[in-house]
Every structure is written in structure tokens, then in C-alpha cells.
Amino acid sequence: MNIYSAISANIWKSYLIMALFIVFTGTVGYVLGEASGYGSSIGVWVFIASIAYSFISYFYSDKMVLAASGAREIKKSDDPELYRIVENLSIGDGVPMPRVYIIRDASPNAFATGRDPKHAAVAVTTGILERLNKAELEGVLAHELSHVKNFDTRLLAITAVMIGFISLITDLFLRNLIFGGFRGNDDDRDSRLQMIFLIMGVVLAILAPIIASLIQLAISRKRELLADASGVLLTRYPEGLASALEKISKDPKPLDSATTATAHLYIVNPFKQGSFKNMLANLFSTHPPIAERIKILRSM
């Protein structure tokens, strides 16, 4: 897959995932509405909300992800070296200068977001600024700018926000189940039907976040390898990114602001070995293993 075919694929995948999200959440809403005794009206409202949420995620997913990550936008005067690196790489890659954000967290990591190159942002943690040298930081930022150029950022941000929405409605259903917020039905036939929907609802509430994550896996792992290759093409120095990935992956500190919905945005899994979140992230990871990425980079 070359860069141009990747850009084209990511654009149509974004729209496809938005359409699948609307259908999927509408179905989930209908089943959960019937199960809770409130009828299909709940499904209609969830369907309408999913359409509205799709448009919101398209235009505002970057702001939502940045806010959830605790990122703060900086100006050139705040960190001249970081800003200058992003500026120079943007010129070299032929993309508009993205907004630059810093996350105050000791764990080294970075991500890019935005619906297109004209509305993009890159965010780095204070940990990555402290741990990496200039060549390594350039490698990381070149990788992230490649995601911007390839329209990966639109796909990643939309997916993160939509997974969060699905998790929210299923969590509300399970809370209502636990605390008894359901309407019963006196009619035996309707009562049996509601019981069937209730069983389906419980199963769906448990499986829906997993299914949503599998939709997330529709994003090929090749996009990370392509971003690695594109980043190296920009810096002309594979060892910079390889060394950066090695340092980031070996750092023991987890990223506090990361969630299972946003973990796939980061250049390296933000959770650490042994944690439950790390097991979930690895189970549904869209990233190739770090060792594989480093091996490929060092063979260039």
C-alpha cells in the first residue's frame, strides 16, 4: 500500500465506520429500550443521538480527545525547540503547521489528531520531551505528521469518540439493571417477550464495547508501519524513530489520562505490562508489536 492509496482508503473508511456506528447504536438502543420496558422509543432516540454524535465526532472529535487527554496548546514562545521541530517537519512533509499541545505527564508518549491536515494537532507528554534527544523526537513527530497527511487522524479520533459513546449507553443500561430502573409488564405474553429482550440486552451490553473495539480493528495495523516508513522518509534517519520507540516502550510509567478508547491514538501503548487495561489494549491493539516495528526500522 502506497501513501496515496492509504489516504484514499482512510477517507472512505471514516465514512463507512460512521455509517456502521449509526446502524449499530440504533440496534443496541432498540434492544436495550425493549429490555428496560420503555419500548422502541429509546431506540429511536439513541438512533437520532448516534446520527448527531457522528457529525459531532467528525467536526469536534479532535477537541474532545485533546480535552480528555488533558492537553494544553502552546505557542512558539512556550517551547521554541519543540515548535521549531514541528514547523520544519511540516514544511518538509508539505502539510500545514498543526497546533501543538503538551500533556503534563511523566510517561513518554505522543499522538496526532484532527479531521484533516488543515485541522490537525500533535500532542506530546512532558515525559517524552525529557527522555528523548532531538533526533528521536524528530522521528516521533515525523511519524505523527505522517498520520496527519495520511488522514489516519480522522479515522482514529472518530473511532475513539464513538467507542466512548457505545460504552456510555451500555454502562447506563447495566446501571439501571443493577438499581432496578425498569418498567415491568403485566401481560404474560409481553412479559415473556420483555424477558427475552432483557437477556438479549444484558448480553449485548457486555458484548457491545467489544464489538465496537472490533470495528476499531477494521483500521489495519499497516497504517502504523506506513506512518513509520513515511516518517523515516521525511527525516532520512530510521535510527531516530527506532531508538525513540525503544525508550518509550521500556519506560515503566503508565499514562494517567489514557483510556481504552483513546489508547490506539498513541504512538506506543500507553498502559504498562501487568495492568488490566494493558491486557485489553493488547487484545484489541491496532499497533504492531514494538519489537517488529523496531526490527523493520533498523533494517532500512
C-alpha positions as CSV (number, residue, x, y, z in Angstrom):
1,M,0.0,0.0,0.0
2,N,1.4,3.4,-1.0
3,I,0.7,6.7,0.7
4,Y,-1.9,7.8,-1.9
5,S,-3.9,4.6,-1.7
6,A,-3.7,4.8,2.1
7,I,-5.1,8.3,2.1
8,S,-8.0,7.3,-0.2
9,A,-8.7,4.2,1.9
10,N,-8.7,6.1,5.2
11,I,-11.2,8.7,3.8
12,W,-13.8,6.1,2.8
13,K,-13.2,4.0,5.9
14,S,-14.0,7.1,8.0
15,Y,-17.5,7.4,6.4
16,L,-18.0,3.6,6.5
17,I,-17.3,3.4,10.2
18,M,-19.6,6.4,10.8
19,A,-22.4,4.6,8.9
20,L,-21.8,1.3,10.8
21,F,-21.8,3.2,14.1
22,I,-25.2,4.7,13.4
23,V,-26.7,1.3,12.5
24,F,-25.1,-0.5,15.4
25,T,-26.0,2.0,18.1
26,G,-29.6,2.2,16.7
27,T,-29.9,-1.6,17.1
28,V,-28.3,-1.5,20.6
29,G,-30.7,1.3,21.6
30,Y,-33.8,-0.6,20.3
31,V,-32.9,-3.8,22.2
32,L,-32.0,-2.0,25.4
33,G,-35.2,0.1,25.2
34,E,-37.4,-3.0,24.8
35,A,-35.4,-4.8,27.6
36,S,-35.9,-1.9,30.0
37,G,-39.6,-1.7,29.3
38,Y,-39.5,1.7,27.8
39,G,-40.2,0.5,24.3
40,S,-38.8,1.3,20.9
41,S,-38.8,5.0,21.6
42,I,-35.5,4.6,23.4
43,G,-34.1,3.0,20.3
44,V,-35.3,5.9,18.1
45,W,-33.8,8.5,20.5
46,V,-30.5,6.6,20.5
47,F,-30.6,6.3,16.7
48,I,-31.1,10.1,16.5
49,A,-28.4,10.7,19.1
50,S,-26.0,8.5,17.2
51,I,-26.5,10.5,14.0
52,A,-25.9,13.8,15.8
53,Y,-23.0,12.2,17.6
54,S,-21.5,11.1,14.3
55,F,-21.5,14.7,13.0
56,I,-20.1,16.0,16.3
57,S,-17.4,13.4,16.3
58,Y,-16.5,14.3,12.7
59,F,-16.1,18.0,13.5
60,Y,-15.1,18.0,17.1
61,S,-13.5,14.6,17.9
62,D,-10.0,16.2,18.0
63,K,-11.1,18.8,20.6
64,M,-12.8,16.0,22.6
65,V,-9.8,13.8,22.5
66,L,-7.4,16.6,23.4
67,A,-9.6,17.7,26.3
68,A,-9.9,14.1,27.6
69,S,-6.1,13.8,27.5
70,G,-5.5,17.0,29.5
71,A,-3.5,18.5,26.6
72,R,-2.7,22.2,26.7
73,E,-2.0,24.2,23.5
74,I,1.3,26.0,23.4
75,K,2.8,28.9,21.4
76,K,6.3,29.1,19.9
77,S,7.5,31.2,22.9
78,D,6.4,28.4,25.3
79,D,8.7,25.8,23.8
80,P,10.7,27.1,20.8
81,E,12.6,23.9,20.1
82,L,9.5,21.7,20.0
83,Y,7.6,24.2,18.0
84,R,10.5,24.6,15.5
85,I,10.8,20.8,15.0
86,V,7.1,20.5,14.2
87,E,7.3,23.6,11.9
88,N,10.3,22.3,10.0
89,L,8.9,18.8,9.6
90,S,5.6,20.2,8.4
91,I,7.3,22.2,5.7
92,G,9.3,19.2,4.7
93,D,6.2,17.0,4.5
94,G,4.1,19.6,2.7
95,V,1.4,19.8,5.3
96,P,0.0,22.9,7.1
97,M,1.5,23.6,10.5
98,P,-0.6,21.7,13.1
99,R,-1.5,23.1,16.5
100,V,1.0,21.9,19.2
101,Y,-0.1,20.6,22.6
102,I,1.7,19.4,25.7
103,I,0.3,16.8,28.2
104,R,1.8,17.2,31.7
105,D,2.6,13.5,32.4
106,A,5.9,11.8,33.2
107,S,5.1,8.9,30.8
108,P,6.7,9.4,27.4
109,N,4.2,9.3,24.6
110,A,2.6,11.3,21.7
111,F,-0.3,11.3,19.3
112,A,-1.8,13.3,16.5
113,T,-5.4,14.1,15.9
114,G,-7.7,16.2,13.6
115,R,-10.2,15.5,10.7
116,D,-7.7,16.7,8.0
117,P,-4.3,18.3,7.6
118,K,-5.8,21.8,7.9
119,H,-7.4,21.0,11.3
120,A,-4.7,18.9,12.8
121,A,-2.9,18.9,16.2
122,V,0.0,17.0,17.6
123,A,0.4,16.3,21.4
124,V,3.4,15.2,23.3
125,T,3.9,14.5,27.0
126,T,6.4,16.3,29.2
127,G,7.9,12.8,29.7
128,I,8.8,12.4,26.1
129,L,10.4,15.8,26.0
130,E,12.6,14.9,29.0
131,R,13.6,11.4,27.8
132,L,14.2,11.8,24.0
133,N,17.0,13.6,22.3
134,K,16.3,15.8,19.2
135,A,16.8,13.1,16.6
136,E,14.4,10.8,18.5
137,L,11.8,13.5,19.0
138,E,12.0,14.3,15.3
139,G,11.4,10.7,14.5
140,V,8.3,10.6,16.7
141,L,6.9,13.8,15.4
142,A,7.6,12.8,11.8
143,H,5.6,9.6,12.4
144,E,2.7,11.6,13.9
145,L,2.7,14.1,11.0
146,S,2.5,11.1,8.6
147,H,-0.7,10.1,10.3
148,V,-2.0,13.6,9.6
149,K,-1.0,13.5,6.0
150,N,-2.5,10.0,5.5
151,F,-5.8,11.0,7.1
152,D,-5.2,8.4,9.8
153,T,-6.0,11.0,12.4
154,R,-9.6,11.5,11.3
155,L,-10.2,7.7,11.4
156,L,-8.6,7.3,14.8
157,A,-10.3,10.3,16.5
158,I,-13.8,9.4,15.2
159,T,-13.3,5.8,16.4
160,A,-12.2,6.8,19.8
161,V,-15.2,9.1,20.4
162,M,-17.7,6.6,19.0
163,I,-16.4,3.7,21.2
164,G,-16.8,6.1,24.2
165,F,-20.5,6.7,23.2
166,I,-21.3,3.0,22.9
167,S,-19.6,2.3,26.3
168,L,-21.7,5.1,27.8
169,I,-25.1,3.8,26.7
170,T,-24.3,0.2,27.6
171,D,-23.0,1.3,31.0
172,L,-26.2,3.3,31.7
173,F,-28.3,0.1,30.8
174,L,-26.3,-2.1,33.2
175,R,-26.6,0.5,36.0
176,N,-30.4,0.6,35.5
177,L,-30.4,-3.2,35.7
178,I,-28.5,-3.2,38.9
179,F,-30.5,-0.4,40.6
180,G,-33.9,-1.6,39.3
181,G,-34.8,1.2,36.9
182,F,-37.0,-0.9,34.7
183,R,-40.7,-1.0,33.8
184,G,-42.4,-4.3,34.1
185,N,-45.3,-5.6,32.1
186,D,-48.5,-7.2,33.5
187,D,-49.4,-9.1,30.3
188,D,-47.8,-12.6,30.4
189,R,-47.0,-12.7,26.7
190,D,-45.5,-9.2,26.8
191,S,-43.7,-10.0,30.0
192,R,-42.1,-13.1,28.4
193,L,-41.1,-11.0,25.4
194,Q,-39.6,-8.4,27.6
195,M,-37.6,-11.1,29.4
196,I,-36.2,-12.3,26.1
197,F,-35.2,-8.7,25.3
198,L,-33.7,-8.4,28.8
199,I,-31.5,-11.4,28.3
200,M,-30.5,-10.1,24.8
201,G,-29.9,-6.6,26.4
202,V,-27.6,-7.9,29.0
203,V,-25.6,-10.0,26.5
204,L,-25.5,-7.0,24.1
205,A,-24.5,-4.6,26.9
206,I,-21.5,-6.8,27.7
207,L,-20.6,-7.5,24.0
208,A,-21.2,-4.1,22.5
209,P,-18.0,-2.5,23.7
210,I,-16.1,-5.5,22.4
211,I,-17.9,-5.3,19.1
212,A,-17.1,-1.6,18.9
213,S,-13.4,-2.4,19.5
214,L,-13.6,-5.0,16.7
215,I,-14.9,-2.3,14.4
216,Q,-11.9,-0.3,15.6
217,L,-9.7,-3.2,14.4
218,A,-11.0,-2.5,10.8
219,I,-8.2,0.0,10.9
220,S,-5.3,-2.0,9.6
221,R,-2.1,-2.4,11.5
222,K,-0.4,-1.4,8.3
223,R,-1.2,2.2,8.9
224,E,1.3,2.2,11.8
225,L,4.0,0.6,9.6
226,L,3.2,3.1,6.8
227,A,3.5,6.0,9.3
228,D,6.8,4.6,10.5
229,A,8.1,4.4,6.9
230,S,6.7,7.8,5.9
231,G,8.3,9.4,9.0
232,V,11.6,7.9,8.2
233,L,11.3,9.1,4.6
234,L,10.9,12.6,6.0
235,T,13.7,12.5,8.5
236,R,16.1,10.2,6.5
237,Y,17.1,8.7,9.8
238,P,15.5,5.4,10.8
239,E,17.5,5.0,14.0
240,G,15.9,8.1,15.5
241,L,12.4,6.6,15.5
242,A,13.7,3.1,16.3
243,S,15.6,4.4,19.4
244,A,12.6,6.5,20.4
245,L,10.2,3.5,20.3
246,E,12.7,1.5,22.3
247,K,12.9,4.2,25.1
248,I,9.1,4.8,25.2
249,S,8.2,1.1,25.3
250,K,10.7,0.4,28.1
251,D,9.5,3.3,30.3
252,P,7.6,1.8,33.3
253,K,5.2,4.7,33.9
254,P,1.6,4.4,32.6
255,L,-0.1,7.4,31.1
256,D,-2.7,8.5,33.6
257,S,-5.0,10.3,31.1
258,A,-5.2,7.5,28.6
259,T,-8.3,5.2,28.3
260,T,-9.0,2.1,26.4
261,A,-11.0,4.2,23.9
262,T,-8.0,6.5,23.2
263,A,-5.1,4.1,23.6
264,H,-4.9,3.4,19.9
265,L,-4.1,7.1,19.2
266,Y,-0.7,7.0,20.9
267,I,2.5,6.0,19.2
268,V,3.1,3.3,21.8
269,N,0.6,1.5,24.1
270,P,0.1,4.0,27.0
271,F,-0.6,1.2,29.5
272,K,2.1,-0.8,31.1
273,Q,2.8,-4.6,31.4
274,G,0.7,-6.3,34.0
275,S,-2.3,-3.9,34.1
276,F,-5.8,-4.9,33.1
277,K,-6.0,-2.0,30.7
278,N,-2.8,-3.2,29.1
279,M,-4.3,-6.7,28.5
280,L,-7.4,-5.1,26.9
281,A,-5.3,-2.8,24.8
282,N,-3.1,-5.7,23.6
283,L,-6.2,-7.8,22.9
284,F,-7.7,-5.2,20.6
285,S,-4.5,-3.5,19.5
286,T,-4.2,-1.8,16.1
287,H,-0.5,-1.4,16.6
288,P,2.1,-4.0,15.5
289,P,4.4,-5.2,18.3
290,I,7.1,-2.7,19.1
291,A,9.9,-5.3,18.5
292,E,8.6,-5.8,15.0
293,R,8.5,-2.1,14.3
294,I,12.0,-1.5,15.6
295,K,13.3,-4.5,13.6
296,I,11.8,-3.1,10.4
297,L,13.2,0.4,11.0
298,R,16.7,-0.9,11.7
299,S,16.6,-3.0,8.5
300,M,16.0,0.1,6.4
